[in-house]
Every structure is written in C-alpha cells, then in structure tokens.
Amino acid sequence: MSWDEINAALGHTVLLLERLAAHSRVRLSRGKRLMPCGSASKLCVGSEVLELCGSAAQGVDLRRFNAALTAWLECVAETAAHDARRGCNGEWGSDDKTASTISVANYA
C-alpha cells in the first residue's frame, strides 16, 4: 500500500472523528485537537503538532508518527466513551476498555 493511500485514509478518518467529536461536544483530554487537512492531516497534543501522514521519498519519523497514531486512537476511545455515557449505543467496536496502542515498524 502506498503512502498516498495511507495518508488519504487517515485524512478521511481524522475528518470523520473531528465531526463526530464536534457533534457530540466531546472535550478531548490533554489539549488534543484534530486538524483535518486531507492527506496532510495533523493532531495537536498540547503545543506539539503531530503529522498523521508520511512519505516514502522524504522518510518518516516513526516515533512521531506512532505518537500521532496513538493520540488518534485516544481520541477515538474518548469520543466513544463520551457517547456511551450519553446512552448512544452506536457500533463503536469491542467492549475492551483497556488502552489501545498502535505502531508502525520499520518497513522496507
């Protein structure tokens, strides 16, 4: 799968999550803020801006990319928990309440 496809998919998910969180009036923890910008979407955690995109040509800082993916998953979990507390029984996925992690290993 190319970085163009990954970046586009992440951009769509950031936009969807940002709209869901705004509609539900979710206040994300740790000063997180979703910044949908198409295939160059970002996520702010406090004063740090994390890019949710990569490029094979320019290389990827995997530490920062993994931090961005983990923060994005935290946003998903917070939005789902907020809606569950409000009685919204949408199809959010598993009932596992443990913290989720995600990372990208070195690729060839």
Number of C-alpha atoms within 10 A of each C-alpha: 5 9 14 15 11 15 20 18 14 22 22 16 17 25 17 13 18 20 14 16 21 12 9 14 12 17 15 18 12 10 11 19 19 22 19 21 14 17 20 16 21 22 22 18 18 11 8 10 16 21 21 26 22 19 13 11 7 7 8 14 11 14 11 14 19 19 19 23 21 17 23 26 16 18 24 20 18 17 22 22 16 18 19 13 9 10 9 11 10 9 7 13 7 6 6 7 8 7 9 11 13 14 13 10 9 7 5 4
